[in-house]
């Protein structure tokens, strides 16, 4: 009876969205906190989109790429959170695929992972990104990605926490990480996700439990306020040095505070404003109204901005012409 009522009362029917798909694809990592399962495959259907999320043998939402770079290819590695991952859009609609199709003889490898902070992006670059021998490393950030650096847990899952030692050198303080409720067992999470799709009762019980778990674990801010600016700068410095270790240039994309912009200029780090922040046509045209992630138009706008920036700053050899504008700013 309860199941029947939940399925037929408009309020509950409209509120139910598919939850848990991300947990069905992720598993615990003792250093990164979480990462995607290799060869994962899950569909996500909401009132705003119907999308398939599929990972390759290395746990990336992308086609297969060998670590060895083909002769004559220019290779870009893109790091980021759910925007880079392509939350709510097909793989083909993401800015990484659009860039790869726009450039010739260029491979663009998408290493986006939802909810990652810039600290986890650095660790992922060190572990996996450098193996691809990129010529250019692009990091797409939202402001929340900087704040996540100060958290030791996020969304019910433990995450790595950096501290500063002598000469502002980075040191990981809390690894290996304990298992959290959000990513404790990927097999159980996949079973749970399948039941959530079929049963309204189970769905709402899981939503309540998740909220209780998140309130219990919370978001633990574990970095002293006075140390935060130096910690952010140290992470970006390490990201630049890690890129240079494989002869790659580093480009940061996002809406950053003025102090961080000055830091990028001082340290010769390429930086461009988030193209979405410059769009004047209305947020609902480039973001999903409920979900608030960029839609396909928003992803294309990011690609357009990145393309022009790379060309104007000679980051892409052999390209001199800007993209014919698809959108009005």
N, C-alpha and C positions, 0 to 999 in steps of 0.2 A: 504493500500500500504506500509506504513512504517513497519507494523508488518511483512508483507511478505518479505521485504528487510532484516530486522534484522534476520529473521529466515534462510535466504538463503545466506547471505554474510558470508563466512567462518570466518572472523575476529570476528564478533559479536557472531556467533554461538559457536565458540570455547571458547570465553571469558565468556559466560554465565555459571555460576555455580549456584547451588541452594543456595541462601542466605536467611537469615531470619528464618531458622528452629530453631535456638537457642532462638530467641526472641519469637517464637511461643510456646516455652516450658517454658519460664521463666515468673515470675511476680514480681512486686515490693514488697520489704520487707523494712520496716522502719528502721531496724537495719543493716541487711546484705547488703542491696542495691538491691539484686536480689537473687532469688532461683527458683528451678524448681517446676512446677505445679505437684500436686499429680495426679497419673494415666494419665500422658500425653503420647502421642504416635505420632511420626512423622517420616517420611522417608526422608533421604537426599541422593541425587544422584549427583555425580560429575564425572568428567572424570577419577578420581582415585579410587573411591569407591562408593558402594551402601549400605547404612547402615540404620538400624532402631534404633531409640532412643526411649526407653520406660521407664517411671518412675513408681515407685510403689506408694502405698497409702501414703507414707511419703515424696514423692517428690525426691526419690533417684533413680538413674539408677542402679537398682539392684533388686534381688528377694525380697520377703517379709521376714523380720526378726522381731520377737517380741522383745520388749525392754528387757524382761526377758530372761536371758541367760540360755539355757538348761543345765541341770546337766551333768557334764563331758565334756563339750565343752570348747575349748580355743577360745577366740574371739578376732579378730583384727579389728580395725577401721582404714580405710585408707582415709586420707584427701589429697586434692591436687587441681590442676586446670584442664585444658582440657586434659592433658596427663592421669591423674588418671581417669577422666571421661570416657576416651576412644574415643576421637574425631577421627572419620574415621575408627574405627574398631567395630566389633560386640561385644556384651557384653561378649561372651564366649572367645574372643581373648584378653581380658584385663589382665594385670598382676595380678589383684586381684582374678579373677576367676581361673587363672592358679595356683596361690598359694593355693587357697582353695582346688583345686583338687589334688594338690601334697601332702599336709598335710592331716593327718587323724584326725577326730574329731576336726576340726578347721573351724570356720566361719570367712570369710573375708568380711567385709561390706564396700562397695565403697561409699564414700561421696564426690567424686570429683565434682567440679562445675567450668565450664569454666570461665576464667578471674579473678578468686579469687586471692587475695593477701594473704600472710601469716596471716595478721590481720583478714581477713574474715574467714580464716580457724580456727583461734583461737576462734572467736565468734561462729562459727558453731559447733566446738567441745564442747563448753560450753553449747550451747542450745540443741543440738541433740546427739552428739557423746557420752557424758557421760551416757546418758539414756540407752545405750546398754551394760553398764558395761564391757567395753573391758579389756582384759589382756595386750594388746599391742596396742599402737597408732603409726601408721606409717604415716609420712608426706612426700610426694614426691614433691620436689620443683625444678623449674627452676629459674635462677637468676632474671628474670623479676618479679617473685612472691615477691621478697624482695623489689624491686623498687615500686611496687604497694602500699606498706605501706605508701608511702609519698604522694599519690594522694587522692584528695577529690572527683574527678570524674574520670571515666574511660569508654571510648567507648560510650559517650553520657549518661551515667547513674551515678548518685551520688553514692558514696561509703563511708563507715564509715572511720573516721579518728581518730587515737589515738594521744594523747599528753602525756607528762610526767608531773606529779605533784611532790609533795615532796617525797623524798626517791626513785625517779625513778619509782613511781607507775603509772600504765596506767590509763588514763581517756579518755572516748569517748567525742569528742568535738562537733560533728555536728549531733547528733541524737535527735529526729527522722529525717530521711532523707526526702527531698522533692522527688517527683516523677520526673523521668527523661524521656526524649523522647524515649529512647531505650526500657524501660520496663514499660511504662506508663499504657498500657491496654493490657492484654494478649489476650483477645478475638479479639480485633482489629488486633493485631499482627498475630494471626492465620489466620484471613480472608485475611490479606495482604499477608501472606506467600503463601496461596493457589492461589491468583491471580498472584503472582510472578512466580509460577511454570507454569502457563498457558499462560501468556502474556509477550512477549519480551519487548514491549513498557513499560508496567507497571514495569517490572523488572528494566530496565535501569533508569526510572524516580525515582524509590525507591533508587537505588544506588547513584544517584546524590544527592537526598535529604539527605540520610544518611551521605554522605561526608560533606555536608553543615552543618548539625546538629553537627557532630563531630568536625568540625572546630570551630563552635560557642561555644560549651561547652568545647571542648579540653580535655587535660589531665592537671588538675590543681595540680601542686606540691605545697603542703601546709605545709611542714615541713622544718624547718631551717636546713641547711646543717650540722651544728655542733651537732645537736640533733639526727641525723639519726642513728649513730651506737648504741647509748644508747637505742633508741626506738626499734630497731630490737632485741637487747639483752633482753629488758624487755618483749617483746612479746614471745620470746622463753622460758624465765623463767616462765611466766604465763602458757604457754602451758605445761611445765613440771609439774608445781604444779597442774594444772587441771587434768592431767593424773594421778598423784599420788593420787588425791582425790578419785579416784575409784580403787586404787591399780594397776594401769596400768603403764607399762614402755613406754618411748617415744623414737622413732627412727626417725631420720631425714635422708632423702635420697636426694642427689642433688650435683651439682657442686657449692661449696660455696667458698667465699673469705677466705684467710688465717686467717684474724682476727676472722671470725665467727668460723672457725675450732678450733682455740685456745679457744674460748669461750665455745664451746661444751665440749672440754676436761676438762676445768676448772670446769664446772658445771655438769659433769657426765651425759651428754646427748649422747646417742648412735648416731653415725653418720657414714654414708657410702657414698662414691662417687657414682655419677650416673653411673650405668653400661654402659649406652650409650656412655659416654665420654671415656670409655676405649676400645671401640670396634674399631678394626683396619681394618675391612673389607670394609670400604667405607660407607659414610653417606646415599647414595641412596639405600643401602640394608636394612636400618633400619628406614628410614624416607620416607614419600611421597615426591617426588621431588618438586611438586608445593605447597602442603599444609604445609609441613615441620613438621607435627605431626608424632610421631612414628607409623609405620605400625604394622602388626601382629608380624613380626619378632622382631621388636624393643620392643614391649610389652613383648614378651617371654624372651627377654634378660634381661629386668628389673626384671621380676619374678625370673629368674635364680640367678641373683645377690642378690636379697633380701633373697631368700631361703638360700643361702650359708652363708650370713651374720648372719641371725637368728640362724642357726645351730652352727656356729663357736663361737657366743657370748652367747650361751645357752639361747636365748630368747624364744625358743620353747622347752618345756619339752619333753624329751624322744627321741629327734632327735640328731643323732651324725654323720650321713653320709652326705657328700656334694652331690650336684646334679651332675650327670654325664654331662660333658660339652656338650652343644648343639651347641655352637658357639666357634670360635677361637678369642682370643683377640689379 
